[in-house]
Amino acid sequence: MAELEISADEAKELLKMDKVSTAEDPVELPDLGGRADMPFASTDSREEFCISFTRSSIMLEKRNHHLRGRKVIGLARLDLDGPGHRNPDGEEIGPRHLHVYREGYGLKYAIEVPQGLFRNLDDPLVTLEDFFRYCHVVTPPKIKKSLFTQ
């Protein structure tokens, strides 16, 4: 599948757009080895978004949070405690990193997670709340905790 391209300005606009949950039922966060997709819309309902929360089944601490605009365009992804990342220019990034859409590259570039952006990366629920805030979610879905969710 070919990657969809949008301009950097359009990506920034989509990221900063206020988002409201469109989930009718509480979202159950996955135990180990699962994924929860949470639907969102812009406050004017013109744009659709999806935030995915994924947990690894082997590396218990490994998680990622992924925001897609128009349901398929990756705008931001927070990767935690998996392998490090190598950017297209060869720069090595540690196992806790943030991808933000870059024109011509999509989410192929990552940066170290900026200090103060997330309160506690070791707590999945707090991190999800902070990722919602980073993605300008003004109305989050109801969250149903699972056995391994703190």
C-alpha positions in Angstrom: 0.0 0.0 0.0 1.4 3.4 -1.0 1.8 5.9 1.9 -0.5 8.9 1.8 1.2 12.3 1.7 -0.1 15.5 3.2 1.8 18.7 3.7 3.6 19.5 7.0 1.1 22.3 7.6 -1.9 20.1 7.1 -0.4 17.5 9.5 0.2 20.1 12.2 -3.4 21.4 11.7 -4.8 17.9 12.1 -2.6 17.2 15.2 -3.7 20.4 16.9 -7.4 20.0 16.0 -9.6 19.4 19.0 -10.9 15.8 19.0 -13.9 14.2 20.6 -14.5 10.5 21.2 -17.1 8.8 19.0 -16.9 5.5 20.8 -20.4 4.5 22.0 -19.1 1.9 24.5 -16.3 2.0 27.0 -12.9 1.1 25.4 -11.3 -2.0 26.9 -7.5 -1.5 27.1 -5.8 -4.7 26.0 -4.1 -7.1 28.3 -0.8 -8.5 26.9 -0.5 -8.8 23.1 -3.6 -6.7 22.2 -4.7 -3.5 20.6 -7.5 -1.1 21.3 -8.6 1.3 18.5 -10.5 4.4 19.7 -12.4 6.5 17.1 -12.5 10.3 17.3 -13.8 13.2 15.3 -13.0 16.8 15.1 -15.4 19.0 17.0 -17.1 20.0 13.8 -17.3 16.3 12.7 -15.5 17.1 9.4 -12.4 15.0 10.2 -12.1 11.5 11.5 -9.2 10.2 13.7 -8.2 7.0 15.4 -5.9 6.5 18.4 -4.6 3.0 18.9 -3.1 1.6 22.1 -1.0 -1.5 21.7 0.7 -3.8 24.2 3.3 -6.4 23.5 2.7 -10.1 24.4 6.4 -10.8 25.0 8.0 -7.6 26.3 5.5 -6.7 29.0 6.5 -3.0 29.2 6.4 -2.5 25.4 3.5 -0.2 24.4 2.7 2.2 21.7 0.2 5.0 21.2 -0.6 5.9 17.6 -2.7 8.8 16.3 -4.0 8.6 12.7 -5.8 11.4 10.9 -8.4 10.6 8.3 -8.2 7.1 9.9 -5.0 6.2 7.9 -2.4 9.0 8.0 0.0 8.5 10.8 0.3 11.9 12.6 2.1 10.9 15.9 3.2 7.7 17.6 4.7 7.2 21.0 6.9 4.0 21.2 7.8 2.8 24.7 10.3 0.2 25.8 10.7 -1.7 22.5 13.8 -1.6 20.4 15.6 1.7 19.7 14.9 3.5 16.4 17.2 4.5 13.5 16.1 7.6 11.6 16.6 7.7 7.8 19.7 9.9 8.3 21.3 7.2 10.5 20.7 8.9 13.9 20.0 6.4 16.7 17.2 7.0 19.1 16.5 5.2 22.4 13.7 2.8 23.2 11.4 5.6 24.4 10.7 7.9 21.4 8.1 10.0 19.7 7.4 10.0 16.0 5.7 13.1 14.5 4.6 13.4 10.9 7.3 14.8 8.7 6.5 15.7 5.1 8.1 13.3 2.7 8.8 10.8 5.5 5.6 10.2 7.3 6.5 8.7 10.7 9.9 7.5 9.8 11.7 10.0 11.9 11.7 9.9 15.7 12.9 12.1 18.6 13.7 11.3 22.2 10.6 11.9 24.3 10.8 15.6 25.4 11.1 16.1 29.1 7.9 17.2 30.8 5.6 16.1 27.9 4.5 13.0 29.7 4.1 12.7 33.5 5.0 9.0 34.0 5.9 6.8 31.1 5.8 3.7 33.4 2.1 4.1 34.1 0.0 3.1 31.0 -3.1 5.0 32.0 -1.3 8.2 32.9 0.6 7.9 29.6 -2.6 7.4 27.7 -4.1 10.5 29.3 -1.0 12.5 28.4 -1.1 11.2 24.9 -4.7 12.3 24.6 -3.7 15.7 25.8 -0.8 15.9 23.3 -3.2 14.9 20.5 -5.7 17.6 21.7 -8.4 15.2 22.8 -11.0 17.3 24.6 -13.5 14.4 25.1 -11.8 11.1 25.8 -13.6 7.8 25.6 -14.6 5.9 28.8 -11.8 3.5 29.5 -12.4 0.0 30.9 -9.4 -1.3 32.7 -8.1 -4.9 32.0 -6.4 -7.3 34.4 -2.9 -6.0 33.6 -3.9 -2.3 33.3 -2.8 -0.4 36.4 
